[in-house]
Amino acid sequence: MFFTVPATAVSYDRYAPLALSETTAELKFLAQELKNLRVLHVNSTAAGGGVAEILQSMVPLMKGLGIDADRVVIDPPQEFFRVTKQIHNLLQGAEGSLSPEDMQIYLGSIREVAEDMRRSGLTADVWFVHDPQVLPLAMLLPRGVDQTWIWAIHIDLTTPNKDTLDALMPYTRAYDRLIFSLDSYVPAGLDKSQSVSIAPPAIDPLTVKNTPMSREAALKLVSAMGIDPDRPLAVQVSRFDLWKDPWGVIDAFRQARQEVPGLQLALLGLTQANDDPEAVEIVSNVADYAEHDPDIHLYFDPSGLPAGNDDIVNAFQVAADVVLQKSLREGFGLTVTEAMWKGQPVIGGNVGGHPAADKGRRQRLPGRFAGPGRPPHGAANPRPRPARPPGRRGAGDRPGAVPHAQPGPRLPAGRPGPPPPGRRPRSGSALVADQPSLQPGLIPAGPPALIPAAAPAWV
């Protein structure tokens, strides 16, 4: 009920020109310390989502530094992921509770995974266990005297569902150290004897998604997916997930379009993750909410695309006049950092890691921050472009697109209102919008920079 994800070593020499000299020295020192130890990362999905993306870069880099590192992914029944998605939502503040049957599915599946690992002789000196899906493993596997167990959680725990948090926290006591993305995510009731580290994640600037792409190439690619290259474009790149608030993005788009004629919206949620069973239902609801609007483009199915997923994401972020991330909760929000790395203007909800990513950028680039009390600037006001001639293709004709007529009950609203229209932010700037008023702060333009919010994810 698990499998190893193949990984080829990537030399650190490729990253060194982008890193501070002290970071390079620290990484090499730590790699030497770990040289004779086996390090194993465990998570719940091989591709799709931030954790899988981080590990796809981290493990090859660790190998390139001379560390004996590997990654395994669990493969339980699909009903397990239904429960763990519910756990994810509850830990981010959703109402409700886990039933005894849910806990039985959750714990029973992980026991089977642990038993399979034990029979297979899977072992390591250092275990990195990622997120709630695999949290109970440290209690279920035999533990060697010299082993170190670390649990890293990458989700927003600022306002967790107390009953769910209380049910899961006892499993953290089997770990030697807990890693959270931000100080504000550390639960107030955590046992004071438990060791805690804060380690914000980071993007990999060398992946296909983050390598330079010309605007001409980007426009050509998004045009092949039904976007009019001669009209302004707002883009949100994220899973179709309750916490990403795609309905609120559509509301903001409709308001901004009153000031920006011809504005288009692309919600890019090409999914490869097998641990998110809600996504199909949510994309159906979002399509219903879009009400057949030909200027709202939804992308969900990764098959039949004119290029690979990472090329598509890169193209939409480069082609966008503004990149949005209107999250209600956010473990970190690496798409914000990706867009800022490319010098794009960004509007994001003032939640989770968004302000930290913004702060990290300002620490590295000159500029000032307009917070509360400064004149607010709101929804993007992209520069006007000539209208495209008639004959634009419909949503159902685009690769990866979702037909707007998909059925599905509309989910309850209860969402923050959209930001008021305003001027287009300058290249490389970020608007961090407060929830629920969405009063943003403006960062002046600057050149792109390598933007881990603090230390790179692999430190």
Secondary structure, 3 states (H helix, E strand, C coil): CEEECCCCCCCHHHCHHHCCHHHHHHHHHHHHHCCCCEEEEEECCCCCCHHHHHHHHHHHHHHHCCCEEEEEEECCCHHHHHHHHHHHHHHCCCCCCCCHHHHHHHHHHHHHHHHHHHHHCCCCCEEEEECHHHCCHHHHCCCCCCCEEEEEECCCCCCCCHHHHHHHHHHHHHCCEEEECCHHHCCCCCCCCCCEEECCCCCCCCCHHHCCCCHHHHHHHHHCCCCCCCCCEEEEECCCCHHHCHHHHHHHHHHHHCCCCCCEEEEECCCCCCCCCCHHHHHHHHHHHHCCCCCEEEECCCCCCCCCHHHHHHHHHHHCCEEEECCCCCCCCHHHHHHHHCCCCEEEECCCCHHHHHHHHHHHCCCCCCCCCCCCCCECCCCCCCCCCCCCCCHHHCCCECCCCCCCCCCCCCCCCCCCECCCCCCCCEEEECCCCCCEEECCCCCCCCCCCCCCCCC
